[in-house]
């Protein structure tokens, strides 16, 4: 099934058939996960931020929403938008477009295209955008970020927050290639995600088992490998590439994850509502993710940014 058609009704039928065959593609697994799990994220963030937060000194340790919004600020800050007139921005793997809303609030002249493979996320994003009167400035599309319906060299800035991990291979070259295609000369990108410092085959057996379980629970093919990702950026014409290891800034919100998911699961049980498999997967991955994070020699959460030459 062509990945660019994942958002339409034919893709839904294909997913049903794939389930019966047990032959989901990586994109189909991601769609299946987020179609089921997106509503759960309201328990994580009232603004539907579907990522980890960025801790700044002075913020309360328990103020998760402020940390989540700070991550949005950090990402869009790397695009250097302050002196741009009417920039065109693309949110690659937007979830429910929380970062797009932050960008729209802080850059009133920006036009934003937000893309996701999940029709459920499109529906929620449009509702939330409308509630903030941002629907005319943020267009949300159901499509694959590796095959964008946008012209070459038109975008001023693009970002991918905890979505690059859903691209293909250790270098995520298919995502990098598409970023290079849509960005104009001098356009900026920012990618925030968890990276492997070395290929997964180099991990010890228990860490590799833990890593595999996290990938399976969150429907990931695999995390990007940092040096290979940077090599792909260089190969596709990006310059002034900056890699910021922000693991310690992300750590406080990561500590929230298992407690938030466990609280959600207990709430479901107390309400007598059935637990879905994706909720259990979320719980398992949230418990294991801090274990991976503590292996600093092998994993880092990085904010990577640069300029299209």
Secondary structure, DSSP 8 states (H G I E B T S, - for coil): --GGGTTSHHHHHHHHHHHHHT---HHHHHHHHHHHHGGGGGTT-TT---S-----TTS-TT-HHHHHHHHHHHHHHTT--TT-SS-EEEEET-TTTHHHHHHHHH-TT-EEEEEES-HHHHHHHHHHHHHTT-TTTEEEEES-TTS-SS-TT-EEEEEEES-GGGSSTTT-HHHHHHHHHHEEEEEEEEEEEEEESS-GGGS-HHHHHHHHHHHHHTT-S--EEHHHHHHHHHHTTEEEEEEEE-HHHHHHHHHHHHHHHHHHHHHHHHTT----HHHHHHHHHHHHHHHHHT-TTTEEEEEEEEEE-
